[in-house]
């Protein structure tokens, strides 16, 4: 099966239905399917999104590994548009929650209301699901709501369920939280606690467009044309892709490389690097090492590889580790950034 040219991506959903199970395909077929998926999805996103190639790749990796992502960037960089368009192309139920200081936990998870049966007169409680009951939940400006409301997302993100009135309600599959955060406005915000940041696989840094990209944005937005974004996939495609990532084998030396990267950030660890002991208050936990492996798998498959190499782990390391390490005062006074620390770690630890 040969992939179609980039200018004319294959009608992926109509002509390429996924196998019932990832086990029904060998590694080469799964990698080819990933190439088709990336090409088709990117083609649709390009109709409304200019540039942001790395952001799109990281979002796809988060989805294909059944994880959540936090997008951080100044206003106007199309973060919300990107997330909503991605949900549309994959025919996933999408809900946007605008986080504000007066938002209550029940506004997210749902609430129980009392209803009276008109025939018997019996009064019963009925659960009204909140916007969290969707496949893709956009938590817009998640740091603008108080901690008790932020905490309402914890169970949903980790356990994929909501508990209300002592009853457990399962969330739909697939389920993703894609949150946004404005890095320049701190007044009236509530920084996410480390426990919640750790539940995001990626902290995706959304940067300004290049000069050429910004010119293209202006031309498109002022043309009066409305691009038509097609739905080209469904939940069954996504579940298949997730299964293919999960079963991809990883060599022992890649596991060891990921473990070394994470252990190097822990100041009290024997494997800690000297500059990490000097600059860090705490390092990344086990979710980081697991995230490096899972994201490395998806990165390899998106790039047409049937194996996972240390280079794939290194490619996803900045987005996985930048929000999982804590700088101390010495680092801040020297102008050190989390990305700078991760870059030095990648230089110091060779890829075997």
TAWO-V259003 format. One record per backbone hydrogen bond with DSSP energy under -1.0 kcal/mol. NH is the residue of the N-H (numbers start at 1). CO is the residue of the C=O. If there is no record, write none. Layout:
nh->NH co->CO
nh->NH co->CO
This chain:
nh->8 co->5
nh->12 co->10
nh->15 co->11
nh->16 co->12
nh->24 co->21
nh->25 co->22
nh->30 co->26
nh->31 co->27
nh->32 co->28
nh->33 co->29
nh->34 co->30
nh->35 co->31
nh->36 co->32
nh->37 co->33
nh->38 co->34
nh->39 co->35
nh->40 co->36
nh->41 co->37
nh->42 co->38
nh->43 co->39
nh->44 co->40
nh->45 co->41
nh->46 co->42
nh->47 co->44
nh->48 co->45
nh->49 co->45
nh->56 co->52
nh->57 co->53
nh->58 co->54
nh->59 co->55
nh->60 co->56
nh->61 co->57
nh->62 co->58
nh->63 co->59
nh->64 co->60
nh->65 co->61
nh->66 co->63
nh->67 co->62
nh->69 co->177
nh->70 co->202
nh->71 co->179
nh->72 co->204
nh->73 co->181
nh->82 co->78
nh->83 co->79
nh->84 co->80
nh->85 co->81
nh->86 co->82
nh->87 co->83
nh->88 co->84
nh->89 co->85
nh->90 co->86
nh->91 co->88
nh->92 co->87
nh->95 co->136
nh->97 co->138
nh->99 co->140
nh->103 co->100
nh->107 co->104
nh->108 co->105
nh->109 co->105
nh->110 co->106
nh->111 co->128
nh->113 co->126
nh->115 co->124
nh->117 co->122
nh->121 co->117
nh->124 co->115
nh->126 co->113
nh->128 co->111
nh->130 co->109
nh->132 co->108
nh->133 co->130
nh->134 co->132
nh->136 co->93
nh->137 co->176
nh->138 co->95
nh->139 co->178
nh->140 co->97
nh->140 co->138
nh->142 co->180
nh->144 co->141
nh->150 co->146
nh->151 co->147
nh->153 co->150
nh->154 co->151
nh->157 co->153
nh->158 co->154
nh->159 co->155
nh->162 co->169
nh->164 co->167
nh->167 co->164
nh->169 co->162
nh->171 co->160
nh->176 co->135
nh->178 co->137
nh->179 co->69
nh->180 co->139
nh->181 co->71
nh->189 co->186
nh->190 co->143
nh->197 co->193
nh->198 co->194
nh->199 co->196
nh->200 co->197
nh->201 co->68
nh->202 co->68
nh->203 co->319
nh->204 co->70
nh->206 co->72
nh->214 co->210
nh->215 co->211
nh->216 co->212
nh->217 co->213
nh->218 co->214
nh->219 co->215
nh->220 co->216
nh->221 co->217
nh->222 co->218
nh->223 co->220
nh->232 co->89
nh->233 co->89
nh->238 co->234
nh->239 co->235
nh->240 co->236
nh->241 co->237
nh->242 co->238
nh->243 co->239
nh->244 co->240
nh->245 co->241
nh->246 co->242
nh->247 co->243
nh->248 co->245
nh->255 co->251
nh->256 co->252
nh->257 co->253
nh->258 co->254
nh->259 co->255
nh->260 co->256
nh->261 co->257
nh->262 co->258
nh->263 co->259
nh->264 co->260
nh->265 co->262
nh->266 co->263
nh->269 co->266
nh->272 co->269
nh->273 co->264
nh->277 co->273
nh->278 co->274
nh->279 co->275
nh->280 co->276
nh->281 co->326
nh->288 co->285
nh->290 co->286
nh->291 co->287
nh->292 co->288
nh->293 co->289
nh->294 co->290
nh->295 co->291
nh->296 co->292
nh->297 co->293
nh->298 co->294
nh->299 co->295
nh->300 co->296
nh->301 co->297
nh->302 co->298
nh->303 co->299
nh->304 co->301
nh->305 co->300
nh->313 co->309
nh->314 co->310
nh->315 co->311
nh->316 co->312
nh->320 co->316
nh->321 co->317
nh->322 co->318
nh->324 co->321
nh->326 co->282
nh->328 co->279
nh->332 co->328
nh->333 co->329
nh->334 co->330
nh->335 co->332
nh->336 co->331
nh->341 co->337
nh->342 co->338
nh->343 co->339
nh->344 co->340
nh->345 co->341
nh->346 co->342
nh->347 co->343
nh->348 co->344
nh->349 co->345
